[in-house]
């Protein structure tokens, strides 16, 4: 496997992992919304369990975002190394950098969301 294939395979792996974790995150958000809408205050243990579960998922997403950004850096380095890039693998470096910025923004938003979870599920 050459450096380009390895870089793209790594990116693909992290993209799949992020998609899985984001699905879990959506399920957690749905549970939090449902819990908040309840007229009766749910037991402390239930709130703590959901909070811990949600925060763990957020942490995993943040780590995966960091790994995805790193894999994008690897792809960009390969592109800049002068290696011949097959047409089917070519992506303009500007788009890769845009994706890095978007991923960094998502990571920052997840950090903010973690703080909101902590406040909501005390």
Secondary structure by P-SEA (a helix, b strand, c coil): ccaaaaaaaaaaaaaaaaaaaaaaaaaaaaaaaaaaaccccccaaaaaaaaaaaaaaaaaaaaaaaaaaaaaaaaaaaaaccccccccccccaaaaaaaaaaaaaaaaaaaaaaaaaaaacc
